[in-house]
């Protein structure tokens, strides 16, 4: 995040650049983060001919 701000000038990461890596991992464990970021899709079946 720090590099995105310093090198590329991306202002979207300014607030996150000041957080420690450990803090970011703790934020990712929160239920509200997981609810927004996890997307589950069903596995599509395929048929394979044998022989």
PQR file of N, CA, C, O and H, with PARSE charges and radii, in Angstrom:
ATOM      1  N   UNK A   1       0.818  -1.176   0.000 -0.4000 1.5000
ATOM      2  CA  UNK A   1       0.000   0.000   0.000 -0.0000 2.0000
ATOM      3  C   UNK A   1       0.874   1.257   0.000  0.5500 1.7000
ATOM      4  O   UNK A   1       0.588   2.242  -0.681 -0.5500 1.4000
ATOM      5  N   UNK A   2       1.937   1.186   0.780 -0.4000 1.5000
ATOM      6  CA  UNK A   2       2.832   2.342   0.860 -0.0000 2.0000
ATOM      7  C   UNK A   2       3.435   2.634  -0.516  0.5500 1.7000
ATOM      8  O   UNK A   2       3.549   3.793  -0.916 -0.5500 1.4000
ATOM      9  H   UNK A   2       2.169   0.386   1.334  0.4000 1.0000
ATOM     10  N   UNK A   3       3.819   1.580  -1.236 -0.4000 1.5000
ATOM     11  CA  UNK A   3       4.420   1.763  -2.553 -0.0000 2.0000
ATOM     12  C   UNK A   3       3.416   2.335  -3.544  0.5500 1.7000
ATOM     13  O   UNK A   3       3.775   3.158  -4.387 -0.5500 1.4000
ATOM     14  H   UNK A   3       3.726   0.638  -0.912  0.4000 1.0000
ATOM     15  N   UNK A   4       2.173   1.910  -3.449 -0.4000 1.5000
ATOM     16  CA  UNK A   4       1.144   2.431  -4.344 -0.0000 2.0000
ATOM     17  C   UNK A   4       0.987   3.937  -4.167  0.5500 1.7000
ATOM     18  O   UNK A   4       0.732   4.663  -5.128 -0.5500 1.4000
ATOM     19  H   UNK A   4       1.882   1.242  -2.764  0.4000 1.0000
ATOM     20  N   UNK A   5       1.142   4.395  -2.933 -0.4000 1.5000
ATOM     21  CA  UNK A   5       1.013   5.830  -2.666 -0.0000 2.0000
ATOM     22  C   UNK A   5       2.290   6.565  -3.050  0.5500 1.7000
ATOM     23  O   UNK A   5       2.241   7.574  -3.753 -0.5500 1.4000
ATOM     24  H   UNK A   5       1.349   3.805  -2.152  0.4000 1.0000
ATOM     25  N   UNK A   6       3.439   6.058  -2.588 -0.4000 1.5000
ATOM     26  CA  UNK A   6       4.705   6.770  -2.804 -0.0000 2.0000
ATOM     27  C   UNK A   6       5.173   6.745  -4.255  0.5500 1.7000
ATOM     28  O   UNK A   6       5.537   7.783  -4.808 -0.5500 1.4000
ATOM     29  H   UNK A   6       3.479   5.238  -2.017  0.4000 1.0000
ATOM     30  N   UNK A   7       5.166   5.573  -4.870 -0.4000 1.5000
ATOM     31  CA  UNK A   7       5.714   5.447  -6.224 -0.0000 2.0000
ATOM     32  C   UNK A   7       4.710   5.855  -7.286  0.5500 1.7000
ATOM     33  O   UNK A   7       5.029   6.602  -8.211 -0.5500 1.4000
ATOM     34  H   UNK A   7       4.870   4.729  -4.420  0.4000 1.0000
ATOM     35  N   UNK A   8       3.476   5.346  -7.139 -0.4000 1.5000
ATOM     36  CA  UNK A   8       2.495   5.561  -8.193 -0.0000 2.0000
ATOM     37  C   UNK A   8       1.537   6.716  -7.917  0.5500 1.7000
ATOM     38  O   UNK A   8       0.778   7.113  -8.801 -0.5500 1.4000
ATOM     39  H   UNK A   8       3.216   4.739  -6.387  0.4000 1.0000
ATOM     40  N   UNK A   9       1.565   7.252  -6.716 -0.4000 1.5000
ATOM     41  CA  UNK A   9       0.712   8.390  -6.393 -0.0000 2.0000
ATOM     42  C   UNK A   9      -0.767   8.058  -6.341  0.5500 1.7000
ATOM     43  O   UNK A   9      -1.606   8.923  -6.590 -0.5500 1.4000
ATOM     44  H   UNK A   9       2.182   6.930  -5.998  0.4000 1.0000
ATOM     45  N   UNK A  10      -1.096   6.811  -6.020 -0.4000 1.5000
ATOM     46  CA  UNK A  10      -2.491   6.379  -5.969 -0.0000 2.0000
ATOM     47  C   UNK A  10      -3.091   6.779  -4.626  0.5500 1.7000
ATOM     48  O   UNK A  10      -2.768   6.187  -3.596 -0.5500 1.4000
ATOM     49  H   UNK A  10      -0.415   6.108  -5.817  0.4000 1.0000
ATOM     50  N   UNK A  11      -3.951   7.768  -4.637 -0.4000 1.5000
ATOM     51  CA  UNK A  11      -4.514   8.334  -3.407 -0.0000 2.0000
ATOM     52  C   UNK A  11      -5.522   7.404  -2.740  0.5500 1.7000
ATOM     53  O   UNK A  11      -5.878   7.621  -1.581 -0.5500 1.4000
ATOM     54  H   UNK A  11      -4.213   8.249  -5.474  0.4000 1.0000
ATOM     55  N   UNK A  12      -5.990   6.374  -3.443 -0.4000 1.5000
ATOM     56  CA  UNK A  12      -6.968   5.461  -2.850 -0.0000 2.0000
ATOM     57  C   UNK A  12      -6.388   4.688  -1.672  0.5500 1.7000
ATOM     58  O   UNK A  12      -7.141   4.221  -0.818 -0.5500 1.4000
ATOM     59  H   UNK A  12      -5.701   6.198  -4.384  0.4000 1.0000
ATOM     60  N   UNK A  13      -5.072   4.544  -1.607 -0.4000 1.5000
ATOM     61  CA  UNK A  13      -4.440   3.734  -0.567 -0.0000 2.0000
ATOM     62  C   UNK A  13      -3.781   4.559   0.532  0.5500 1.7000
ATOM     63  O   UNK A  13      -3.033   4.010   1.341 -0.5500 1.4000
ATOM     64  H   UNK A  13      -4.460   4.924  -2.300  0.4000 1.0000
ATOM     65  N   UNK A  14      -4.035   5.844   0.580 -0.4000 1.5000
ATOM     66  CA  UNK A  14      -3.375   6.698   1.565 -0.0000 2.0000
ATOM     67  C   UNK A  14      -3.674   6.276   2.994  0.5500 1.7000
ATOM     68  O   UNK A  14      -2.759   6.213   3.816 -0.5500 1.4000
ATOM     69  H   UNK A  14      -4.642   6.290  -0.078  0.4000 1.0000
ATOM     70  N   UNK A  15      -4.926   5.987   3.311 -0.4000 1.5000
ATOM     71  CA  UNK A  15      -5.284   5.605   4.681 -0.0000 2.0000
ATOM     72  C   UNK A  15      -4.706   4.235   5.030  0.5500 1.7000
ATOM     73  O   UNK A  15      -4.238   4.030   6.151 -0.5500 1.4000
ATOM     74  H   UNK A  15      -5.669   6.039   2.644  0.4000 1.0000
ATOM     75  N   UNK A  16      -4.731   3.310   4.099 -0.4000 1.5000
ATOM     76  CA  UNK A  16      -4.247   1.962   4.370 -0.0000 2.0000
ATOM     77  C   UNK A  16      -2.727   1.895   4.445  0.5500 1.7000
ATOM     78  O   UNK A  16      -2.185   0.987   5.076 -0.5500 1.4000
ATOM     79  H   UNK A  16      -5.111   3.476   3.189  0.4000 1.0000
ATOM     80  N   UNK A  17      -2.033   2.831   3.819 -0.4000 1.5000
ATOM     81  CA  UNK A  17      -0.574   2.802   3.795 -0.0000 2.0000
ATOM     82  C   UNK A  17       0.023   2.974   5.185  0.5500 1.7000
ATOM     83  O   UNK A  17       1.147   2.532   5.424 -0.5500 1.4000
ATOM     84  H   UNK A  17      -2.474   3.568   3.307  0.4000 1.0000
ATOM     85  N   UNK A  18      -0.688   3.594   6.094 -0.4000 1.5000
ATOM     86  CA  UNK A  18      -0.185   3.811   7.437 -0.0000 2.0000
ATOM     87  C   UNK A  18      -0.405   2.641   8.390  0.5500 1.7000
ATOM     88  O   UNK A  18       0.094   2.665   9.515 -0.5500 1.4000
ATOM     89  H   UNK A  18      -1.602   3.953   5.901  0.4000 1.0000
ATOM     90  N   UNK A  19      -1.141   1.620   7.961 -0.4000 1.5000
ATOM     91  CA  UNK A  19      -1.432   0.478   8.817 -0.0000 2.0000
ATOM     92  C   UNK A  19      -0.336  -0.571   8.713  0.5500 1.7000
ATOM     93  O   UNK A  19       0.324  -0.704   7.682 -0.5500 1.4000
ATOM     94  H   UNK A  19      -1.547   1.601   7.047  0.4000 1.0000
ATOM     95  N   UNK A  20      -0.156  -1.309   9.792 -0.4000 1.5000
ATOM     96  CA  UNK A  20       0.822  -2.395   9.758 -0.0000 2.0000
ATOM     97  C   UNK A  20       0.235  -3.590   9.022  0.5500 1.7000
ATOM     98  O   UNK A  20      -0.980  -3.696   8.855 -0.5500 1.4000
ATOM     99  H   UNK A  20      -0.691  -1.201  10.629  0.4000 1.0000
ATOM    100  N   UNK A  21       1.107  -4.482   8.589 -0.4000 1.5000
ATOM    101  CA  UNK A  21       0.654  -5.673   7.876 -0.0000 2.0000
ATOM    102  C   UNK A  21      -0.219  -6.539   8.786  0.5500 1.7000
ATOM    103  O   UNK A  21      -1.231  -7.083   8.343 -0.5500 1.4000
ATOM    104  H   UNK A  21       2.094  -4.395   8.725  0.4000 1.0000
ATOM    105  N   UNK A  22       0.170  -6.665  10.046 -0.4000 1.5000
ATOM    106  CA  UNK A  22      -0.613  -7.445  10.995 -0.0000 2.0000
ATOM    107  C   UNK A  22      -2.017  -6.901  11.167  0.5500 1.7000
ATOM    108  O   UNK A  22      -2.978  -7.661  11.284 -0.5500 1.4000
ATOM    109  H   UNK A  22       0.992  -6.223  10.405  0.4000 1.0000
ATOM    110  N   UNK A  23      -2.130  -5.581  11.184 -0.4000 1.5000
ATOM    111  CA  UNK A  23      -3.441  -4.951  11.323 -0.0000 2.0000
ATOM    112  C   UNK A  23      -4.301  -5.232  10.085  0.5500 1.7000
ATOM    113  O   UNK A  23      -5.505  -5.458  10.204 -0.5500 1.4000
ATOM    114  H   UNK A  23      -1.349  -4.964  11.089  0.4000 1.0000
ATOM    115  N   UNK A  24      -3.692  -5.218   8.917 -0.4000 1.5000
ATOM    116  CA  UNK A  24      -4.446  -5.518   7.695 -0.0000 2.0000
ATOM    117  C   UNK A  24      -4.985  -6.942   7.723  0.5500 1.7000
ATOM    118  O   UNK A  24      -6.128  -7.182   7.335 -0.5500 1.4000
ATOM    119  H   UNK A  24      -2.714  -5.035   8.820  0.4000 1.0000
ATOM    120  N   UNK A  25      -4.161  -7.893   8.183 -0.4000 1.5000
ATOM    121  CA  UNK A  25      -4.630  -9.274   8.287 -0.0000 2.0000
ATOM    122  C   UNK A  25      -5.767  -9.393   9.278  0.5500 1.7000
ATOM    123  O   UNK A  25      -6.710 -10.147   9.039 -0.5500 1.4000
ATOM    124  H   UNK A  25      -3.232  -7.697   8.498  0.4000 1.0000
ATOM    125  N   UNK A  26      -5.704  -8.673  10.379 -0.4000 1.5000
ATOM    126  CA  UNK A  26      -6.798  -8.698  11.357 -0.0000 2.0000
ATOM    127  C   UNK A  26      -8.080  -8.116  10.769  0.5500 1.7000
ATOM    128  O   UNK A  26      -9.170  -8.619  11.043 -0.5500 1.4000
ATOM    129  H   UNK A  26      -4.937  -8.061  10.572  0.4000 1.0000
ATOM    130  N   UNK A  27      -7.961  -7.070   9.972 -0.4000 1.5000
ATOM    131  CA  UNK A  27      -9.143  -6.483   9.342 -0.0000 2.0000
ATOM    132  C   UNK A  27      -9.784  -7.457   8.362  0.5500 1.7000
ATOM    133  O   UNK A  27     -11.006  -7.496   8.227 -0.5500 1.4000
ATOM    134  H   UNK A  27      -7.075  -6.661   9.749  0.4000 1.0000
ATOM    135  N   UNK A  28      -8.955  -8.242   7.680 -0.4000 1.5000
ATOM    136  CA  UNK A  28      -9.473  -9.186   6.697 -0.0000 2.0000
ATOM    137  C   UNK A  28     -10.228 -10.343   7.339  0.5500 1.7000
ATOM    138  O   UNK A  28     -11.004 -11.017   6.663 -0.5500 1.4000
ATOM    139  H   UNK A  28      -7.961  -8.211   7.790  0.4000 1.0000
ATOM    140  N   UNK A  29     -10.020 -10.585   8.618 -0.4000 1.5000
ATOM    141  CA  UNK A  29     -10.723 -11.666   9.318 -0.0000 2.0000
ATOM    142  C   UNK A  29     -12.118 -11.255   9.773  0.5500 1.7000
ATOM    143  O   UNK A  29     -12.906 -12.106  10.184 -0.5500 1.4000
ATOM    144  H   UNK A  29      -9.389 -10.037   9.167  0.4000 1.0000
ATOM    145  N   UNK A  30     -12.429  -9.984   9.706 -0.4000 1.5000
ATOM    146  CA  UNK A  30     -13.722  -9.507  10.200 -0.0000 2.0000
ATOM    147  C   UNK A  30     -14.859 -10.023   9.331  0.5500 1.7000
ATOM    148  O   UNK A  30     -14.704 -10.196   8.122 -0.5500 1.4000
ATOM    149  H   UNK A  30     -11.788  -9.293   9.372  0.4000 1.0000
ATOM    150  N   UNK A  31     -15.992 -10.262   9.955 -0.4000 1.5000
ATOM    151  CA  UNK A  31     -17.154 -10.839   9.282 -0.0000 2.0000
ATOM    152  C   UNK A  31     -17.673  -9.925   8.173  0.5500 1.7000
ATOM    153  O   UNK A  31     -18.031 -10.404   7.098 -0.5500 1.4000
ATOM    154  H   UNK A  31     -16.118 -10.121  10.937  0.4000 1.0000
ATOM    155  N   UNK A  32     -17.716  -8.629   8.419 -0.4000 1.5000
ATOM    156  CA  UNK A  32     -18.243  -7.717   7.395 -0.0000 2.0000
ATOM    157  C   UNK A  32     -17.334  -7.659   6.170  0.5500 1.7000
ATOM    158  O   UNK A  32     -17.825  -7.504   5.052 -0.5500 1.4000
ATOM    159  H   UNK A  32     -17.425  -8.239   9.293  0.4000 1.0000
ATOM    160  N   UNK A  33     -16.023  -7.780   6.356 -0.4000 1.5000
ATOM    161  CA  UNK A  33     -15.102  -7.817   5.215 -0.0000 2.0000
ATOM    162  C   UNK A  33     -15.315  -9.104   4.425  0.5500 1.7000
ATOM    163  O   UNK A  33     -15.401  -9.080   3.197 -0.5500 1.4000
ATOM    164  H   UNK A  33     -15.624  -7.906   7.264  0.4000 1.0000
ATOM    165  N   UNK A  34     -15.398 -10.221   5.133 -0.4000 1.5000
ATOM    166  CA  UNK A  34     -15.572 -11.503   4.465 -0.0000 2.0000
ATOM    167  C   UNK A  34     -16.886 -11.566   3.703  0.5500 1.7000
ATOM    168  O   UNK A  34     -16.948 -12.140   2.616 -0.5500 1.4000
ATOM    169  H   UNK A  34     -15.328 -10.241   6.130  0.4000 1.0000
ATOM    170  N   UNK A  35     -17.921 -10.985   4.258 -0.4000 1.5000
ATOM    171  CA  UNK A  35     -19.230 -11.002   3.597 -0.0000 2.0000
ATOM    172  C   UNK A  35     -19.191 -10.243   2.280  0.5500 1.7000
ATOM    173  O   UNK A  35     -19.876 -10.620   1.329 -0.5500 1.4000
ATOM    174  H   UNK A  35     -17.870 -10.518   5.141  0.4000 1.0000
ATOM    175  N   UNK A  36     -18.412  -9.196   2.214 -0.4000 1.5000
ATOM    176  CA  UNK A  36     -18.330  -8.403   0.983 -0.0000 2.0000
ATOM    177  C   UNK A  36     -17.373  -8.994  -0.028  0.5500 1.7000
ATOM    178  O   UNK A  36     -17.582  -8.837  -1.230 -0.5500 1.4000
ATOM    179  H   UNK A  36     -17.856  -8.890   2.987  0.4000 1.0000
ATOM    180  N   UNK A  37     -16.325  -9.672   0.423 -0.4000 1.5000
ATOM    181  CA  UNK A  37     -15.259 -10.098  -0.475 -0.0000 2.0000
ATOM    182  C   UNK A  37     -15.327 -11.539  -0.950  0.5500 1.7000
ATOM    183  O   UNK A  37     -14.757 -11.862  -1.992 -0.5500 1.4000
ATOM    184  H   UNK A  37     -16.155  -9.799   1.401  0.4000 1.0000
ATOM    185  N   UNK A  38     -16.004 -12.411  -0.224 -0.4000 1.5000
ATOM    186  CA  UNK A  38     -16.066 -13.800  -0.642 -0.0000 2.0000
ATOM    187  C   UNK A  38     -17.240 -14.015  -1.576  0.5500 1.7000
ATOM    188  O   UNK A  38     -18.368 -13.619  -1.281 -0.5500 1.4000
ATOM    189  H   UNK A  38     -16.467 -12.148   0.623  0.4000 1.0000
ATOM    190  N   UNK A  39     -16.967 -14.635  -2.683 -0.4000 1.5000
ATOM    191  CA  UNK A  39     -18.001 -14.931  -3.671 -0.0000 2.0000
ATOM    192  C   UNK A  39     -17.900 -16.410  -4.009  0.5500 1.7000
ATOM    193  O   UNK A  39     -16.875 -16.874  -4.511 -0.5500 1.4000
ATOM    194  H   UNK A  39     -16.051 -14.957  -2.922  0.4000 1.0000
ATOM    195  N   UNK A  40     -18.961 -17.141  -3.734 -0.4000 1.5000
ATOM    196  CA  UNK A  40     -18.956 -18.581  -3.948 -0.0000 2.0000
ATOM    197  C   UNK A  40     -19.740 -18.922  -5.197  0.5500 1.7000
ATOM    198  O   UNK A  40     -20.843 -18.418  -5.406 -0.5500 1.4000
ATOM    199  H   UNK A  40     -19.793 -16.764  -3.327  0.4000 1.0000
ATOM    200  N   UNK A  41     -19.170 -19.778  -6.025 -0.4000 1.5000
ATOM    201  CA  UNK A  41     -19.879 -20.286  -7.191 -0.0000 2.0000
ATOM    202  C   UNK A  41     -19.883 -21.810  -7.128  0.5500 1.7000
ATOM    203  O   UNK A  41     -18.941 -22.427  -6.631 -0.5500 1.4000
ATOM    204  H   UNK A  41     -18.274 -20.188  -5.855  0.4000 1.0000
ATOM    205  N   UNK A  42     -20.939 -22.393  -7.630 -0.4000 1.5000
ATOM    206  CA  UNK A  42     -21.032 -23.841  -7.635 -0.0000 2.0000
ATOM    207  C   UNK A  42     -20.111 -24.410  -8.712  0.5500 1.7000
ATOM    208  O   UNK A  42     -19.891 -23.788  -9.751 -0.5500 1.4000
ATOM    209  H   UNK A  42     -21.705 -21.891  -8.034  0.4000 1.0000
ATOM    210  N   UNK A  43     -19.586 -25.583  -8.450 -0.4000 1.5000
ATOM    211  CA  UNK A  43     -18.742 -26.254  -9.416 -0.0000 2.0000
ATOM    212  C   UNK A  43     -19.600 -26.808 -10.544  0.5500 1.7000
ATOM    213  O   UNK A  43     -20.632 -27.434 -10.304 -0.5500 1.4000
ATOM    214  H   UNK A  43     -19.765 -26.089  -7.606  0.4000 1.0000
ATOM    215  N   UNK A  44     -19.170 -26.576 -11.754 -0.4000 1.5000
ATOM    216  CA  UNK A  44     -19.908 -27.088 -12.903 -0.0000 2.0000
ATOM    217  C   UNK A  44     -19.429 -28.495 -13.206  0.5500 1.7000
ATOM    218  O   UNK A  44     -18.232 -28.750 -13.332 -0.5500 1.4000
ATOM    219  H   UNK A  44     -18.331 -26.068 -11.949  0.4000 1.0000
ATOM    220  N   UNK A  45     -20.379 -29.393 -13.320 -0.4000 1.5000
ATOM    221  CA  UNK A  45     -20.040 -30.777 -13.609 -0.0000 2.0000
ATOM    222  C   UNK A  45     -19.669 -30.971 -15.067  0.5500 1.7000
ATOM    223  O   UNK A  45     -20.162 -30.257 -15.941 -0.5500 1.4000
ATOM    224  H   UNK A  45     -21.352 -29.186 -13.217  0.4000 1.0000
ATOM    225  N   UNK A  46     -18.810 -31.925 -15.325 -0.4000 1.5000
ATOM    226  CA  UNK A  46     -18.435 -32.270 -16.695 -0.0000 2.0000
ATOM    227  C   UNK A  46     -18.543 -33.774 -16.856  0.5500 1.7000
ATOM    228  O   UNK A  46     -18.315 -34.527 -15.910 -0.5500 1.4000
ATOM    229  H   UNK A  46     -18.410 -32.504 -14.615  0.4000 1.0000
ATOM    230  N   UNK A  47     -18.881 -34.194 -18.020 -0.4000 1.5000
ATOM    231  CA  UNK A  47     -18.948 -35.635 -18.270 -0.0000 2.0000
ATOM    232  C   UNK A  47     -17.724 -36.063 -19.058  0.5500 1.7000
ATOM    233  O   UNK A  47     -17.276 -35.374 -19.975 -0.5500 1.4000
ATOM    234  H   UNK A  47     -19.066 -33.582 -18.789  0.4000 1.0000
ATOM    235  N   UNK A  48     -17.196 -37.218 -18.678 -0.4000 1.5000
ATOM    236  CA  UNK A  48     -16.025 -37.766 -19.338 -0.0000 2.0000
ATOM    237  C   UNK A  48     -16.383 -39.153 -19.830  0.5500 1.7000
ATOM    238  O   UNK A  48     -16.831 -39.998 -19.055 -0.5500 1.4000
ATOM    239  H   UNK A  48     -17.560 -37.778 -17.934  0.4000 1.0000
ATOM    240  N   UNK A  49     -16.189 -39.386 -21.110 -0.4000 1.5000
ATOM    241  CA  UNK A  49     -16.474 -40.715 -21.639 -0.0000 2.0000
ATOM    242  C   UNK A  49     -15.321 -41.663 -21.291  0.5500 1.7000
ATOM    243  O   UNK A  49     -14.150 -41.336 -21.479 -0.5500 1.4000
ATOM    244  H   UNK A  49     -15.825 -38.700 -21.740  0.4000 1.0000
ATOM    245  N   UNK A  50     -15.674 -42.816 -20.792 -0.4000 1.5000
ATOM    246  CA  UNK A  50     -14.674 -43.795 -20.412 -0.0000 2.0000
ATOM    247  C   UNK A  50     -14.631 -44.879 -21.474  0.5500 1.7000
ATOM    248  O   UNK A  50     -15.664 -45.424 -21.864 -0.5500 1.4000
ATOM    249  H   UNK A  50     -16.626 -43.082 -20.639  0.4000 1.0000
ATOM    250  N   UNK A  51     -13.459 -45.177 -21.925 -0.4000 1.5000
ATOM    251  CA  UNK A  51     -13.289 -46.280 -22.886 -0.0000 2.0000
ATOM    252  C   UNK A  51     -13.355 -45.762 -24.244  0.5500 1.7000
ATOM    253  O   UNK A  51     -13.235 -46.525 -25.202 -0.5500 1.4000
ATOM    254  H   UNK A  51     -12.620 -44.735 -21.608  0.4000 1.0000
TER
END
